[in-house]
Amino acid sequence: MAPDLGTLLRHWRDLRGSSQLDLSLDTGISQRQISFIESGRSVPNRETLMALAGALDVPLRDRNTLLLAAGYAPMFSEGAWDSMEMKSVTNALTRILRQHEPFPALVMDRYWDVLITNEAAPLFFSCFFDPATRKGPRNVLHLMFDPEGMRPFVANWHDVARSLFERVYRESIGRVLDEKTKDLLAALLAYPDVKSEWKNPVPIGFMPVIPLSFIRHDHVLNYFSMVTTVGTPQTVAAQELRIECLFPADEATETHHAAMMDIARANQETEQ
């Protein structure tokens, strides 16, 4: 049985550590009315409900759930990321990925599953292992944790792995871990030499970025990543997309990266 509106609203208020008075001050909606909504004595109109959801930073997917619980139709499309209504967004994403060549860039969903890449991304990973031999999911987190993926080539793997757990919490939509994300974290914890305390992350000392250092043929290549999201999304899919771009952290890495990619591209052309 689906939770009622009052239970859902109370859940989000508790999650944000907001009292009814706090929510009233943030929205201009009386504390008495909020109390009546939570007790089931009152059903708010759509505008009032969305004002409460906005103040509580409820993700768009969950705002639809609130609307349904109140007896209203959903406001935010839950179409797929590659649907026609998302075409202008996906075209922009593809353009961004293309402009980031010759460095790896990819688009992920909220569960770190890879949706789109530029040409450099698969070419880059093929410099370390044969992607065809890896049976795991096309997921960035699994790729970094799997001993048959990138993990053996990450120089600072423990620091990177710990920081990735922190990122899962920090970058989760609405700062909330849903059941599928919890399942993903459990799968990561099942990999060898993953420490259980990482599932309760604490910030790693002050530093501008967590570097990603890869070892290849005795060379250490240092990168850092930048994550981009869609501003003011109006669909669930748009809110849940992220672009991740790798940048060389120093000139030596940039030079070696160019040479490495030239060789990989030549090998790929030879195989074809």
CORTACOR-V370610 format. One record per pair of residues at least 24 apart in sequence whose C-alpha atoms are under 7 Angstrom apart, sorted by the first residue. I is the first residue (numbers start at 1). GAP is how many residues later the second one is. Records with the same first field share a line. If there is no record, write none. Layout:
I->GAP  GAP
This chain:
4->65
5->61  64  65
6->31  32  33  34
7->31
8->58
9->29
10->28
12->44
13->43
16->40
26->29
27->24  25  28
43->27
57->117
58->116
59->114  115
60->176
61->175
76->158  159  160
77->158  159
78->157  158  159
79->158
80->157
81->156
103->143  144
104->141  142
105->139  140  141
106->137  138  139
107->134  135  136  137
108->133  134  135
109->131  132  133
110->62  130  131
111->70
112->27  28  29
113->25  26  27
114->24  25  26
123->141
124->137
127->137
128->88
142->46
145->43  46
146->45
153->61  62  63
154->59  60  61
155->58  59  60
156->57
160->52
162->36
165->33  34  36
166->35  36
173->67
221->32
222->26  27  28  31
223->24  25  26
224->24  25
